[in-house]
Amino acid sequence: MLDRLTLTILTADKRFYQGDVKRINITNKEGILEILPNHIPLITTVIPSVTRFVDIEGKEHRLFTSAGIIRVKKGQVDLLCEDSKWIDNQ
């Protein structure tokens, strides 16, 4: 059983973030989606919103993400979006 997820955030021009995380909260048209280790496979579109994730050390990160697509498969979470910007100081 997995106790972490590997999150990769790709924008149109760069790899914005890659690392292991404990959980991710992101918004699609139905509402806020929480992704935890061992999540079922999933592909969905996401809408512009504040995305949050908690890294392995327990620090919460917040960033603005534009419209895009997220894929969850076997502990790997890939977010492809047009743009992304940190809200808190990184």
Secondary structure, 3 states (H helix, E strand, C coil): CCCCEEEEEECCCCEEEEEEEEEEEEEECCEEEEECCCCCCEEEEECCEEEEEEECCCCEEEEEECCEEEEEECCEEEEEECCEEECCCC
